[in-house]
Amino acid sequence: MLFRSPSVAQMKQWKEKLGYYGTQMVQILGLKSARRWRDYADENKLQGIPPANLFMASAVVTLPQERIDSVLETMREIGALIDLDTDPEKQELHGEQQP
């Protein structure tokens, strides 16, 4: 697979086009914290968004909700625990606060 991450400027343009706040970008990109979004949006760090995160965000803003639900159900059937509405900075799994 060939993948080149969008530039910081391109990611910021997409965020503006979507009309999203940073917290919404965190959610659609499946990031664990707002700090990670700030790292990806920092022109001095140039980390680049991983392809899986960009794929997820693109799917969330493109696909109808029924299709997203179908993919999430498949993930759950495989064994994943996933809730797109849970704040990743406050989530608890199996009774333990996650780092």
C-alpha positions in Angstrom: 0.0 0.0 0.0 1.2 3.5 -0.8 0.0 6.1 1.6 1.2 9.7 2.1 -0.6 11.5 4.9 -2.2 14.9 4.1 -0.2 17.8 5.2 -1.0 19.7 8.4 -2.4 22.5 6.2 -4.7 20.0 4.4 -5.9 18.5 7.6 -6.7 22.0 9.0 -8.5 22.9 5.7 -10.6 19.7 6.0 -11.4 20.5 9.6 -12.6 23.9 8.6 -14.6 22.5 5.6 -16.4 20.1 8.0 -17.0 23.0 10.4 -15.6 20.8 13.2 -14.0 21.7 16.5 -10.8 19.9 17.6 -12.8 17.6 19.9 -14.9 16.5 16.9 -11.8 15.7 14.9 -10.5 13.7 17.8 -13.8 11.7 17.8 -13.9 11.0 14.0 -10.2 10.1 13.8 -10.5 7.7 16.7 -7.8 9.4 18.7 -7.3 8.8 22.4 -6.9 12.5 23.4 -7.2 16.0 22.2 -3.5 16.3 22.7 -3.0 13.8 19.8 -5.1 16.0 17.5 -3.0 19.0 18.5 0.2 17.0 17.7 -1.2 16.2 14.3 -2.2 19.8 13.7 1.2 21.2 14.8 3.2 22.3 11.8 6.4 21.9 13.9 5.8 18.2 14.5 4.8 17.0 11.0 3.7 13.5 12.2 1.1 12.7 9.7 -2.2 11.0 10.3 -2.0 7.2 10.2 -4.0 5.7 7.3 -6.4 3.7 9.6 -7.3 6.9 11.4 -7.9 8.9 8.2 -9.9 6.0 6.8 -12.1 5.9 9.8 -12.7 9.7 9.8 -13.4 9.6 6.0 -15.9 6.8 6.5 -17.6 8.5 9.4 -18.2 11.7 7.4 -19.0 10.0 4.1 -21.1 6.9 4.8 -24.7 6.8 5.8 -25.2 5.9 9.5 -26.5 2.4 8.7 -23.3 1.5 6.9 -21.2 2.8 9.8 -23.3 0.8 12.2 -22.8 -2.3 10.1 -19.0 -1.9 10.2 -19.1 -1.3 14.0 -21.2 -4.4 14.5 -18.6 -6.5 12.5 -15.9 -5.0 14.8 -17.9 -6.1 17.8 -18.5 -9.6 16.4 -14.7 -9.9 16.1 -14.4 -8.9 19.8 -13.9 -5.2 19.9 -15.5 -2.9 22.4 -16.3 0.3 20.6 -18.6 3.3 21.3 -18.0 6.3 19.2 -19.8 8.6 21.6 -17.6 7.8 24.6 -15.0 10.5 25.6 -11.7 8.6 25.2 -10.1 10.7 27.9 -12.7 9.6 30.4 -13.4 6.0 29.3 -13.2 3.1 31.6 -12.8 -0.5 30.3 -13.2 -3.4 32.7 -13.3 -1.0 35.6 -9.9 0.5 35.0 -9.0 4.0 33.9 -7.2 3.8 30.6 -3.9 5.7 30.2 
